[in-house]
Structures are given as C-alpha cells and as structure tokens.
C-alpha cells in the first residue's frame, strides 16, 4: 500500500500543482521538514534531487499525514481524492474516512516493520482485510498482486474472500 499510495498521491497532486508540488505552498511545516530531510539524504548520497527520488525517500507517515485535518483544503477539491482512490465508492471518499483507514494501516505497518509481535491481536484478520480493501481503493492490480504473493491466509489460518474486481470498478465510478 505504501508504494501504491505514494505514487497515486504524487500523480494526483502533480496534475494541479506540477511535478514538484512538494515544494509548493500547499505543504505545511512538519511535512516541509520531512521533504527537506529527504532532499538532504539524496544530496548526501550524491543523488539528484529529481521528483521520483524525493517521492521514494519520503516515508509512509509523510504520505498518511497528507490526509490529516490540516490538509482538508488540499482534498476539498473532490477530483483529487477520486484521482488517488479511483475505486473507492463516492459516499466513502472523504478525507476523514481515508485518514482513519490509513492511520490504522500505518499503525499495523509500523508494528510489523519494528519487529513487534502482532500475532495476538484479536482483530488481525480484520486489519488484513481492511489493508487489502485500502489497496483496492487505489489499484485493483496492486491488490491482486498482494493477494497472489501474500501468505497471510496460510500463516494466520483464515480465508479472506477474493475481491470482486468488477463490483469494485463499478462502485468506484459512482
């Protein structure tokens, strides 16, 4: 989800603000600090400061923070949310709803990436289902890839029903 989300946000915001939108006035101080750090990291590695590298250097927390309340004005333009989440039903396509889901996914992701135990979480299967659903909001192909490569069902012993790609495509167009 991290890669799909960042690429989708980057593409959507580039339409309105240009390829270097992250240097635009839409960014607030805490995100500007993260962008500056990413650029400094690239410079320290003698890598060019091109948009693709800057985008890749920014962490998941940066991308999820763009859906915090303080960025309401960025997402108030309804087409931007639709561009980022083309398969999310229009009635659910709000900054608040998306932020809530992304924060929950980020918490799970951070526990996993910091090697903390999660197997005892009672709602782990539900969180996995929500993660897959969140990926499908962005890209049905990415979700299919995660389902093909993922081993959650075998390891956790649950079966997540396969996604009905046509139903999601039809809902997303509303």
NURO-943028 format. One record per atom (N, C-alpha, C): x, y, z. Coordinates in steps of 0.2 Angstrom, whole numbers, plus 5000, padded with zeros to 4 digits. Each point is the difference from the previous one (the first is absolute). Last residue first. Example, Ala and Ser with C-alpha at 12.3 -4.5 7.8 and 13.67 -1.06 7.14 Angstrom:
! NURO-943028
506449895035 500450065001 499650055003 500249725000 499650065000 500450065000 
END
This chain:
! NURO-943028
490550284954 499550045002 500250075003 501449814992 499850054995 499450055002 500949815013 500550065000 499850054995 498849805002 499950045005 500450065000 500349834984 499450044999 499850045006 502049875001 500050054994 499450044999 500049825016 500450065002 500050054995 499049804994 499650045005 500350065003 501349854986 499450044996 499650045005 501749865009 500350064997 499450044996 500049845022 499650004993 500250064997 501549865018 499650064998 499749994994 500449805018 500350034994 499650074999 500049905025 499749994993 500450044995 501249905021 499750064998 499749994994 500749835020 499950014993 499750074999 501749895020 499450024998 499950014993 502049945014 499549955000 499350024998 502450105001 499550015006 499449955000 501749984984 500450005006 499450015006 499349994977 500349945002 500350005007 499150204991 499549955001 500349935002 501450184994 499750015006 499549955002 501750054981 499949935004 499650015006 500450134974 500050005007 499849935003 500250074976 500649995004 500049995007 498050034986 500449954997 500649985004 498750195007 499649945001 500449944997 500850214995 500149995008 499749935001 499650084979 500749985001 500249985007 497950094994 500049934998 500849975001 499550235005 499749955005 500149934998 500750174985 500549995006 499749955005 498750064982 500549954998 500550005006 498250145002 499849935000 500549954998 500250255011 500149964994 499849935001 499450185016 500550044995 500149964994 498549925016 499850064999 500450044995 500649795009 499650004994 499750064998 501449985019 500449994994 499550004994 499050005021 500350064999 500450004994 499049805006 499550044998 500350074998 501449845011 499949994993 499550044997 500450035022 500650024996 499949994993 498349935015 500050074999 500650024996 500049785007 499450014995 500050074998 501549945017 500249984994 499550014994 499350055022 500550054998 500349984993 498649845010 499650064998 500550054998 501049825009 499749984994 499650064997 500950035022 500550004994 499749984994 499150035023 499750034994 500550004994 500649935023 499449964998 499750024994 502650005007 499550044999 499349974998 502249905004 499549995005 499450054999 502049994986 499649944999 499449995005 501950174997 499350024999 499549945000 502750105009 499549954999 499350024998 502250134993 499650005006 499549944998 501850114985 500149935003 499649995007 500050194984 500450015006 500149935004 498650034980 500750024998 500550015006 497749945004 500349944996 500750024999 498750165010 500149955005 500449944996 499350184987 500550025005 500249955005 498149974985 500650004997 500650015004 497950025009 500249934999 500650004997 499250225002 500249975007 500249924999 499250124981 500750025002 500249975007 497849964992 500449964996 500850025002 498350135010 499949935002 500549954997 499850224992 500350005006 500049935004 498850044979 500850004999 500350005007 497750015000 500249944997 500849995000 499050215006 499849955005 500349934998 500050174984 500550025005 500049945006 498350014983 500749974997 500550015006 497950095005 500049934999 500649974998 499950235000 499949985007 500049925000 500050124979 500650005003 500049975007 498349914982 500150065004 500750005003 498449844986 500650034998 500050075003 498249835001 500649995005 500650044998 498150004986 499750025007 500549995005 500549944977 500050085001 499750015007 501449784995 499350024999 500050085002 502249894992 499750015006 499350034999 501849954984 499649955001 499650005007 501750164992 499550004995 499549945001 501850155013 499649945002 499449994995 501550184996 500549965005 499649935001 498850164987 500649994997 500549955004 498150095010 499849954995 500649984996 500350175015 499949945004 499849944995 500250224990 500649975003 500049945004 498050124992 500449964995 500649975002 498750165014 499849934999 500349954995 500850225015 499849994993 499949934999 500750055020 499350025000 499850004992 502249945010 499549954998 499350024999 501750155007 500349974995 499549954997 499550115020 499950054994 500349964993 500249905022 499349994997 499950044994 501949955016 500150004993 499350004996 500349995024 500450064998 500050014993 499149805011 499650064999 500350064997 501249774993 499850035007 499550064998 501249874984 499249995001 499850025007 502349994993 499750054995 499250005000 501549855013 499950075003 499650054995 500849784993 499450005004 499850065003 502149994988 499449994996 499350005003 502050015013 500050064996 499349994996 500749815011 499750055005 499950074996 501249824989 499349995000 499650055005 502450084990 499749945003 499350005000 501950114982 499550025006 499749935003 501549994981 500350015006 499650025006 499249984977 500249935003 500350015006 499550204989 499449965001 500149935004 501850134991 499750035006 499449965002 501049934980 500449995006 499750035006 498950054980 499949935001 500549985006 500250234992 499349985004 500049935001 502450094998 499550004996 499349985004 502550065005 499450025004 499450004995 502549854999 499650064998 499350015004 502249885011 499549994995 499650064998 501849955017 500250024993 499549984995 499949985024 500149944997 500250014992 499450175015 500549975004 500249934996 498250134992 500650034999 500649975003 497849915004 500249994993 500750034999 499150045021 500249934999 500249994993 499050215004 500749995003 500349935000 497750034993 500550034995 500750005003 498449935014 500049954995 500550034995 499550145018 500449945002 500149954994 498550184996 500750025001 500549955002 497749955000 500250014993 500750025000 499049995021 500149934998 500250004992 499450215010 500649975004 500249934997 498050104993 500650034997 500649985003 498049925009 500249974994 500550034996 499350115020 500349935002 500149964994 499050224997 500750005002 500349935002 498150024981 500150035006 500749995003 499050014973 500349965005 500150045007 499150094979 499549965003 500349965006 501350154985 499750035006 499449955003 502049894985 499550054999 499750035007 501649824994 500350065001 499550065000 499449784994 500249995007 500450065002 499249964978 499550035004 500250005007 501149964977 500350015007 499650035005 499249944978 500449945002 500450015007 497750144994 500649994997 500449945003 497750085005 500550045003 500749994997 497949894994 499850075002 500650045002 500349774993 499550034995 499950075002 501349875015 500350034994 499650034995 499149885019 500250075001 500450034995 499349774997 499450055001 500250075001 501849834999 499650014994 499550055000 501049945020 500450044996 499750014993 498949855014 499950075003 500550054996 500149774995 499350034998 499950075002 502049885006 500050014993 499350034998 500349945022 500450054999 500050024992 498849815008 499750065002 500450064998 500749784995 499450024996 499850075002 501849915012 500250024994 499450024996 499549925021 500450065001 500250024993 498849805003 499650065000 500450065000 
END
